[in-house]
Amino acid sequence: MTVRVLIADDQALIRVGLRGVLDSEQGIVVAGEAADGAAAVRAVRAGGVDVVLMDLRMPGTDGIAATRQITEDPGASPGVAVLVLTTFETDGNVLDAVAAGARGYLGKDADPEAVVEAVRVVARGHSLLSPKAMAALAARASAVSVPAPRPRVELAALTDREREIVLLVATGLSNEEIACRLSISPHTVKTHVNRAMAKLGTGDRAALIVAVYDSGVPRPR
């Protein structure tokens, strides 16, 4: 299987470097380049892309907004995985990217081999976070942990199906991807997610992810 990669970054030098790394790998081809988020979305909708290497800070439509548009438009881009590659590995950026549907998150200081492996991992449908990104997410979870004597969030309040779905949400899967994996409708997934957020007292998808990790669920390695 050949993995077709779109490189979305506003810096031409970065795009050239990534193209050189990826084109030298067997089974990976660079399907195109985009200098901003809007161009990345258009390229994905045109077809022929399996993985998007997405920068976060770009002019116009940024990487978070572009990721959300791509992952929430399965009719135009079925199965496309977004792998964030950025210099900004802060907790807020990680949470925003995961909440938008990104399947992977790496820093631009990653070794070329790590980038290649991450592309292969997300192309296979798995999730991957860099150690720094995972540490940032863990730090956010720790920062928002409720203090004693209030108990921390417990997933036991959820039904088996709700718990199954929120654990998939925590890996970065979109509603469409979860629906496909569980053979249910995206609407059903959304309903379960909304009910879980109500039970856990979380106001959005990012807060739900924090709650899942704060409950003691092992974090991705």
Buried (B, 14 or more C-beta within 10 A) or exposed (E): EEBBBBBBBBEEEBBEBBBEBBEEBEEBBBBBBBBBBBBBBEBBBEEEBBBBBBBBBBEEBBBBBBBBBBBBBBEEBEEBBBBBBBEBBBBEBBBBBBBBBBBBBBBBEBEBEBBBBBBBBBBEEBBBBBEBBBBBBBEBBEEBBEEEEEEEBEBEEBEEBBBBBBBBBBBBBBBBBBBBBBEBEBEBBBBBBEBBBEBBEBEEBBBBBBBBBBBEBEEBE
